[in-house]
Amino acid sequence: MAYDRFVGHYNEYLYDFGADRARPQSINYPTNVWDYFTTLGKYRGLIKITQVSDRSLDPNTNALDHPIYINRKSIYKNGRQEDYQELRAEVPGILVSALNGNNDNNSMNGFYFPIDKVLLYDDATRSQLASERIRIEATTMLPEMLTNNMRLNCMGSFPRGYFKNIPNMSAGTIMTYLSCTHDRLSGGNGWRDYQGDEFLFLGLFDFTLRLPPFPKDGTYELRMGLSNNPNRGMAQIYFGDDPNRLTPTGLPVDMRQSAGTVAIPWVADIDGDDITNAENDKNMRNQGYMKAPKYICWTNRQPTNTIRTSPGAIRMIVTTADMKANKTYYLRFKSALKKMNGEFFIDYFEYVPTSVYNGTTAEDIW
């Protein structure tokens, strides 16, 4: 994977991808972007990759370098009326070099990138990762998407067995990948997807997804990003650490259901009224849902037009459970309808520790 593919810049807050949506500009990065990768081997670990914004750079750094760090922990301007700029790096992280001095960093089967410190997955690193909200893009959970350079580069369907992290998929499942960079119908405008892409599952779908590891033992909320509309489907969700014996997480999720109902009490924010907005958010959480992050914007080159303002863009709390770092967890999604063209949407997931969703300070809306 090339250096410029570690993270995806598309519709993060304040970023404008430029005139050609198929080739997002790489000069001005106003906001930090990050993603998470799972290490190889028997004992899996989680690595956070962050590309810092132009505004976060040391004054002596060339802004065009756009440094990338491993396991950086940032403190942000994360108030409801703020812009999520990095205030400082509580843990600077390990610098990843794009080049290897005078030597080539290409190998026969990929690239390698020097780092400026030894990378340890020790208790301090685990605790650091487990102290903040983890938002994982679905394409990163399926390494084949990155290995074959398909993220934001194609639209299409996949056969059974193509993805290692989807160990079970029924013959009736149709799996497709959509990217707004290749949307010929609407020109890619009006999408509410994290980083501009999504997976849709159609037919009488029934499939199992292997999740990335949790960084440390503890209680977490497992959340899922949704983009509800009348074309969607309905599914029963199962969760557990045995892919063949998973437990239902609750009632089936109906992605056709609009927000602003008793079941999903979405209420538009009131400008300047943080107290009322926080109370409305709390009421929505009590029903197992949250508004979309303010960090994500519509894909229409309006870099402050956040999807938090869209009733259909929400987060669902799939389950809250005690997780073990040394266990592998799975989600199963089984169609609850006989409708062949109902679209089951997958975009991103969140792991949220107790210290974030139920800490002394309320979780930010970003």
KELUMKOL-713697 format. One record per residue (C-alpha): residue number from 1; residue in three letters; z, x, y. Coordinates in pm, whole numbers. Layout:
KELUMKOL-713697
(NUM 'ALA' (Z X Y)) ...
***
This chain:
KELUMKOL-713697
(1 'MET' (0 0 0)) (2 'ALA' (-97 137 340)) (3 'TYR' (156 200 616)) (4 'ASP' (31 -93 824)) (5 'ARG' (82 -337 534)) (6 'PHE' (458 -294 490)) (7 'VAL' (524 -589 720)) (8 'GLY' (303 -870 845)) (9 'HIS' (257 -938 1216)) (10 'TYR' (117 -1279 1290)) (11 'ASN' (326 -1550 1453)) (12 'GLU' (665 -1400 1525)) (13 'TYR' (823 -1496 1857)) (14 'LEU' (647 -1343 2162)) (15 'TYR' (364 -1187 1955)) (16 'ASP' (0 -1273 2030)) (17 'PHE' (-232 -1169 1748)) (18 'GLY' (-531 -1143 1983)) (19 'ALA' (-887 -1271 1993)) (20 'ASP' (-961 -1219 1622)) (21 'ARG' (-704 -1393 1404)) (22 'ALA' (-843 -1222 1094)) (23 'ARG' (-754 -883 1244)) (24 'PRO' (-421 -917 1429)) (25 'GLN' (-385 -665 1710)) (26 'SER' (-161 -366 1639)) (27 'ILE' (-98 -236 1991)) (28 'ASN' (170 -463 2137)) (29 'TYR' (462 -556 1910)) (30 'PRO' (718 -734 2131)) (31 'THR' (961 -834 1854)) (32 'ASN' (1101 -666 1543)) (33 'VAL' (940 -773 1215)) (34 'TRP' (1092 -716 873)) (35 'ASP' (1047 -794 507)) (36 'TYR' (1224 -725 179)) (37 'PHE' (1100 -548 -132)) (38 'THR' (1242 -529 -483)) (39 'THR' (1275 -185 -640)) (40 'LEU' (1124 -103 -978)) (41 'GLY' (1319 -31 -1292)) (42 'LYS' (1585 -194 -1506)) (43 'TYR' (1844 -214 -1227)) (44 'ARG' (1664 -389 -945)) (45 'GLY' (1770 -347 -585)) (46 'LEU' (1664 -490 -251)) (47 'ILE' (1516 -281 31)) (48 'LYS' (1471 -406 387)) (49 'ILE' (1172 -273 582)) (50 'THR' (1176 -318 962)) (51 'GLN' (906 -231 1212)) (52 'VAL' (1068 -210 1553)) (53 'SER' (922 -364 1865)) (54 'ASP' (783 -172 2159)) (55 'ARG' (1097 -267 2353)) (56 'SER' (1328 -115 2090)) (57 'LEU' (1177 232 2100)) (58 'ASP' (1344 548 2219)) (59 'PRO' (1194 641 2561)) (60 'ASN' (1054 962 2410)) (61 'THR' (867 778 2134)) (62 'ASN' (498 697 2157)) (63 'ALA' (485 317 2159)) (64 'LEU' (168 319 1950)) (65 'ASP' (359 480 1661)) (66 'HIS' (551 157 1592)) (67 'PRO' (817 323 1372)) (68 'ILE' (923 169 1043)) (69 'TYR' (1278 199 909)) (70 'ILE' (1439 131 574)) (71 'ASN' (1762 -74 573)) (72 'ARG' (1800 -90 950)) (73 'LYS' (2066 -329 1080)) (74 'SER' (1998 -457 1429)) (75 'ILE' (2204 -648 1681)) (76 'TYR' (1985 -903 1859)) (77 'LYS' (1990 -1120 2168)) (78 'ASN' (2022 -1424 1945)) (79 'GLY' (2157 -1696 2172)) (80 'ARG' (1982 -2031 2184)) (81 'GLN' (1822 -1950 2520)) (82 'GLU' (1750 -1583 2444)) (83 'ASP' (1446 -1406 2299)) (84 'TYR' (1569 -1216 1990)) (85 'GLN' (1513 -872 2134)) (86 'GLU' (1701 -588 1968)) (87 'LEU' (2005 -487 2173)) (88 'ARG' (2092 -190 1956)) (89 'ALA' (2077 -64 1600)) (90 'GLU' (2418 -87 1437)) (91 'VAL' (2269 109 1146)) (92 'PRO' (1949 293 1254)) (93 'GLY' (1815 315 902)) (94 'ILE' (1587 570 738)) (95 'LEU' (1267 657 923)) (96 'VAL' (943 623 726)) (97 'SER' (670 865 836)) (98 'ALA' (313 737 844)) (99 'LEU' (178 1088 787)) (100 'ASN' (276 1390 582)) (101 'GLY' (223 1668 834)) (102 'ASN' (-98 1858 757)) (103 'ASN' (-113 1720 404)) (104 'ASP' (-283 1405 284)) (105 'ASN' (-49 1128 169)) (106 'ASN' (-307 952 -47)) (107 'SER' (-270 973 -423)) (108 'MET' (-497 858 -704)) (109 'ASN' (-323 521 -731)) (110 'GLY' (-172 459 -388)) (111 'PHE' (7 617 -93)) (112 'TYR' (335 798 -43)) (113 'PHE' (534 823 279)) (114 'PRO' (802 1083 360)) (115 'ILE' (1144 962 475)) (116 'ASP' (1394 1151 691)) (117 'LYS' (1705 1089 478)) (118 'VAL' (1804 1036 118)) (119 'LEU' (1775 668 26)) (120 'LEU' (2091 551 -152)) (121 'TYR' (2158 209 -296)) (122 'ASP' (2534 254 -281)) (123 'ASP' (2811 8 -203)) (124 'ALA' (2776 63 172)) (125 'THR' (2406 -26 158)) (126 'ARG' (2473 -331 -58)) (127 'SER' (2745 -449 180)) (128 'GLN' (2517 -400 478)) (129 'LEU' (2235 -605 322)) (130 'ALA' (2485 -872 217)) (131 'SER' (2622 -906 570)) (132 'GLU' (2314 -1068 724)) (133 'ARG' (2066 -1347 659)) (134 'ILE' (1787 -1233 427)) (135 'ARG' (1450 -1402 490)) (136 'ILE' (1187 -1314 231)) (137 'GLU' (816 -1393 261)) (138 'ALA' (680 -1546 -60)) (139 'THR' (386 -1305 -81)) (140 'THR' (630 -1012 -95)) (141 'MET' (798 -1172 -394)) (142 'LEU' (468 -1143 -582)) (143 'PRO' (377 -771 -574)) (144 'GLU' (22 -835 -694)) (145 'MET' (-53 -991 -354)) (146 'LEU' (18 -661 -180)) (147 'THR' (-115 -429 -449)) (148 'ASN' (-453 -602 -430)) (149 'ASN' (-444 -630 -49)) (150 'MET' (-468 -1009 -56)) (151 'ARG' (-200 -1100 199)) (152 'LEU' (-381 -1256 499)) (153 'ASN' (-710 -1134 350)) (154 'CYS' (-822 -1424 132)) (155 'MET' (-789 -1783 18)) (156 'GLY' (-816 -1884 -345)) (157 'SER' (-653 -1985 -671)) (158 'PHE' (-488 -1786 -948)) (159 'PRO' (-492 -1821 -1328)) (160 'ARG' (-182 -1852 -1543)) (161 'GLY' (-18 -1518 -1608)) (162 'TYR' (-159 -1346 -1300)) (163 'PHE' (182 -1293 -1139)) (164 'LYS' (458 -1116 -1330)) (165 'ASN' (726 -1297 -1127)) (166 'ILE' (594 -1638 -1235)) (167 'PRO' (678 -1601 -1605)) (168 'ASN' (620 -1966 -1695)) (169 'MET' (344 -2189 -1561)) (170 'SER' (212 -2501 -1732)) (171 'ALA' (-155 -2557 -1811)) (172 'GLY' (-153 -2846 -1564)) (173 'THR' (-48 -2627 -1270)) (174 'ILE' (-303 -2532 -1005)) (175 'MET' (-181 -2246 -786)) (176 'THR' (-358 -2168 -459)) (177 'TYR' (-304 -1927 -171)) (178 'LEU' (-402 -2023 184)) (179 'SER' (-418 -1801 491)) (180 'CYS' (-486 -1921 842)) (181 'THR' (-692 -1605 896)) (182 'HIS' (-957 -1762 669)) (183 'ASP' (-925 -2125 777)) (184 'ARG' (-1279 -2242 854)) (185 'LEU' (-1185 -2606 917)) (186 'SER' (-930 -2593 1197)) (187 'GLY' (-986 -2234 1301)) (188 'GLY' (-635 -2145 1186)) (189 'ASN' (-462 -2339 1462)) (190 'GLY' (-168 -2570 1401)) (191 'TRP' (-21 -2394 1098)) (192 'ARG' (358 -2381 1069)) (193 'ASP' (375 -2099 817)) (194 'TYR' (590 -1787 829)) (195 'GLN' (347 -1497 888)) (196 'GLY' (48 -1731 871)) (197 'ASP' (13 -1803 499)) (198 'GLU' (139 -2026 219)) (199 'PHE' (116 -2111 -150)) (200 'LEU' (33 -2463 -268)) (201 'PHE' (86 -2592 -622)) (202 'LEU' (-107 -2899 -733)) (203 'GLY' (-166 -3104 -1047)) (204 'LEU' (120 -3186 -1283)) (205 'PHE' (277 -2858 -1185)) (206 'ASP' (566 -2696 -1369)) (207 'PHE' (634 -2330 -1299)) (208 'THR' (919 -2080 -1284)) (209 'LEU' (966 -1819 -1012)) (210 'ARG' (1171 -1504 -1060)) (211 'LEU' (1374 -1433 -747)) (212 'PRO' (1448 -1096 -586)) (213 'PRO' (1798 -963 -658)) (214 'PHE' (2099 -1049 -448)) (215 'PRO' (2233 -729 -290)) (216 'LYS' (2601 -779 -376)) (217 'ASP' (2825 -1017 -568)) (218 'GLY' (2930 -1312 -357)) (219 'THR' (2865 -1670 -252)) (220 'TYR' (2526 -1737 -96)) (221 'GLU' (2320 -2028 26)) (222 'LEU' (1972 -2019 -121)) (223 'ARG' (1729 -2185 121)) (224 'MET' (1361 -2268 112)) (225 'GLY' (1120 -2317 401)) (226 'LEU' (930 -2647 402)) (227 'SER' (637 -2791 597)) (228 'ASN' (644 -3162 515)) (229 'ASN' (347 -3394 555)) (230 'PRO' (197 -3698 374)) (231 'ASN' (-24 -3478 152)) (232 'ARG' (269 -3304 -11)) (233 'GLY' (423 -3356 -351)) (234 'MET' (767 -3410 -499)) (235 'ALA' (952 -3187 -742)) (236 'GLN' (1272 -3144 -934)) (237 'ILE' (1415 -2797 -869)) (238 'TYR' (1617 -2605 -1128)) (239 'PHE' (1817 -2284 -1081)) (240 'GLY' (1996 -2030 -1298)) (241 'ASP' (1982 -1690 -1468)) (242 'ASP' (1819 -1800 -1797)) (243 'PRO' (1455 -1899 -1732)) (244 'ASN' (1458 -2122 -2039)) (245 'ARG' (1784 -2303 -1958)) (246 'LEU' (1793 -2375 -1586)) (247 'THR' (2011 -2643 -1426)) (248 'PRO' (1891 -2910 -1179)) (249 'THR' (2005 -2837 -824)) (250 'GLY' (2024 -3202 -720)) (251 'LEU' (1785 -3487 -655)) (252 'PRO' (1410 -3415 -644)) (253 'VAL' (1279 -3286 -312)) (254 'ASP' (1013 -3509 -157)) (255 'MET' (790 -3307 75)) (256 'ARG' (611 -3625 187)) (257 'GLN' (926 -3735 364)) (258 'SER' (924 -3707 741)) (259 'ALA' (1219 -3578 937)) (260 'GLY' (1410 -3790 1183)) (261 'THR' (1534 -4021 907)) (262 'VAL' (1876 -4086 757)) (263 'ALA' (1800 -3835 481)) (264 'ILE' (1673 -3568 721)) (265 'PRO' (1838 -3642 1060)) (266 'TRP' (1617 -3414 1270)) (267 'VAL' (1668 -3460 1646)) (268 'ALA' (1471 -3271 1911)) (269 'ASP' (1665 -3014 2111)) (270 'ILE' (1769 -3107 2464)) (271 'ASP' (1682 -2834 2712)) (272 'GLY' (1996 -2657 2832)) (273 'ASP' (2239 -2866 2626)) (274 'ASP' (2355 -2615 2366)) (275 'ILE' (2663 -2818 2268)) (276 'THR' (2467 -3132 2178)) (277 'ASN' (2198 -2928 2004)) (278 'ALA' (2458 -2748 1792)) (279 'GLU' (2615 -3082 1696)) (280 'ASN' (2275 -3219 1592)) (281 'ASP' (2215 -2907 1384)) (282 'LYS' (2550 -2958 1214)) (283 'ASN' (2466 -3318 1127)) (284 'MET' (2139 -3205 974)) (285 'ARG' (2314 -2933 769)) (286 'ASN' (2551 -3194 630)) (287 'GLN' (2246 -3354 466)) (288 'GLY' (2132 -3022 320)) (289 'TYR' (1862 -2941 576)) (290 'MET' (1812 -2719 881)) (291 'LYS' (1548 -2688 1149)) (292 'ALA' (1293 -2410 1111)) (293 'PRO' (1383 -2073 1267)) (294 'LYS' (1305 -2032 1634)) (295 'TYR' (1162 -1691 1540)) (296 'ILE' (850 -1851 1384)) (297 'CYS' (579 -1990 1613)) (298 'TRP' (271 -2206 1563)) (299 'THR' (-47 -2014 1482)) (300 'ASN' (-224 -2110 1805)) (301 'ARG' (-166 -1801 2023)) (302 'GLN' (121 -1957 2214)) (303 'PRO' (388 -1697 2136)) (304 'THR' (686 -1902 2254)) (305 'ASN' (572 -2230 2094)) (306 'THR' (827 -2223 1814)) (307 'ILE' (803 -2441 1505)) (308 'ARG' (1171 -2527 1552)) (309 'THR' (1033 -2806 1772)) (310 'SER' (834 -2955 1481)) (311 'PRO' (1005 -3229 1274)) (312 'GLY' (803 -3136 964)) (313 'ALA' (903 -2770 968)) (314 'ILE' (1249 -2752 814)) (315 'ARG' (1465 -2549 580)) (316 'MET' (1623 -2700 271)) (317 'ILE' (1948 -2568 123)) (318 'VAL' (1850 -2549 -243)) (319 'THR' (2192 -2452 -373)) (320 'THR' (2515 -2272 -284)) (321 'ALA' (2648 -2058 -567)) (322 'ASP' (2832 -1743 -666)) (323 'MET' (2564 -1480 -727)) (324 'LYS' (2586 -1153 -917)) (325 'ALA' (2393 -847 -805)) (326 'ASN' (2323 -739 -1163)) (327 'LYS' (2175 -1072 -1270)) (328 'THR' (1821 -1202 -1237)) (329 'TYR' (1789 -1557 -1105)) (330 'TYR' (1507 -1806 -1135)) (331 'LEU' (1385 -2127 -975)) (332 'ARG' (1184 -2384 -1166)) (333 'PHE' (972 -2644 -987)) (334 'LYS' (856 -2945 -1189)) (335 'SER' (644 -3225 -1047)) (336 'ALA' (827 -3557 -1019)) (337 'LEU' (505 -3751 -955)) (338 'LYS' (195 -3841 -1155)) (339 'LYS' (-9 -3760 -847)) (340 'MET' (-260 -3484 -921)) (341 'ASN' (-331 -3383 -562)) (342 'GLY' (24 -3371 -426)) (343 'GLU' (79 -3029 -269)) (344 'PHE' (401 -2842 -342)) (345 'PHE' (450 -2592 -60)) (346 'ILE' (608 -2246 -84)) (347 'ASP' (630 -2012 215)) (348 'TYR' (963 -1824 243)) (349 'PHE' (1317 -1818 108)) (350 'GLU' (1651 -1722 260)) (351 'TYR' (1964 -1570 104)) (352 'VAL' (2256 -1639 334)) (353 'PRO' (2607 -1503 263)) (354 'THR' (2923 -1698 345)) (355 'SER' (3001 -1463 633)) (356 'VAL' (2683 -1584 806)) (357 'TYR' (2661 -1957 732)) (358 'ASN' (3038 -2012 750)) (359 'GLY' (3162 -1719 955)) (360 'THR' (3381 -1697 1262)) (361 'THR' (3066 -1708 1476)) (362 'ALA' (2810 -1982 1418)) (363 'GLU' (2484 -1873 1256)) (364 'ASP' (2207 -1818 1509)) (365 'ILE' (1898 -2041 1521)) (366 'TRP' (1656 -1751 1479)) 
***
